[in-house]
Amino acid sequence: MAASTDNADGSMSGSVSTDSSHGLTPFQYSTIMEHLIGEKRQIKELNPTVMGGLPTPHKTDEQKMIERGMESCAFKAVLACVGGFVLGGAFGVFTAGIDMNVGFDPKDPLKTPTAREVLRDMGQRGMSYAKNFAIVGAMFSCTECLIESHRGKSDWKNAVYSGCVTGGAIGLRAGLKAGVLGCGGFAAFSAAIEYYLR
């Protein structure tokens, strides 16, 4: 485009050259741009039926209520608690199955344990693991949901903060140092899991 220059009499000469291929003057060009991306642009509702997609049916009040319930922090905490209980129980039974000392009486180490004693010890260990996993799962899920609701964002930081709170709360039972280590350990583990999943 050629720049405009002033003559001695103040008139404009050498007006802005137009695009020869389209033949648009600067005024026409700016008018079109105003309608395309400027303030005169019309906002159109993106309706899937107009765009060729499948229409989305309107949700009933019952469906909305169920969705709100499933997205609540209480439901997520209960779900994580049940999942942690099942996973912890399975993990506890598995570790008891590969432990060579299951069922042995420390008072009489030479006595061979019966099948009932072995199964009882496996059940006790599975129940212990299940309770611990359920508590950790419920704490982590509930704190993550509360932090996400407070921050208004769904990103990896929520899991890190939640891991720190959960690990710190569990570690504080053994002292301040254990709480700090638990916070850092759980936060690092949560960050690694989030990095892997995302």
Secondary structure, DSSP 4 states (H G I P E B T S, - for coil): -PPPEE-TTS-EESPPPPPTTT---HHHHHHHHHHHTSTTPPP----TTTTTSPPPPPPPHHHHHHHHHHTSHHHHHHHHHHHHHHHHHHHHHHHHHH-TTTT-BTTBTTSPPPHHHHHHHHHHHHHHHHHHHHHHHHHHHHHHHHHHHHHT--SHHHHHHHHHHHHHHHHGGG-HHHHHHHHHHHHHHHHHHHHHH-
